[in-house]
């Protein structure tokens, strides 16, 4: 299973998401850690903090 990267840390899970090739349902492309609600909320907060610390031009706002 491939873990998720949150704030440059690899985070595992007890649940797995399976990525299947839609043209061949027997072809499993990968297995990934399913983030918990808490992990997703933590990643969202980190993203918001990092985005807010960028200059306005890096956020796509007009100068």
Buried (B, 14 or more C-beta within 10 A) or exposed (E): EEEBEBEEEEBEBEEEEEEEEEEEEEEEEEEBBBBEEEBEEBBEEEEEEEEEEEEEEEEEEEE
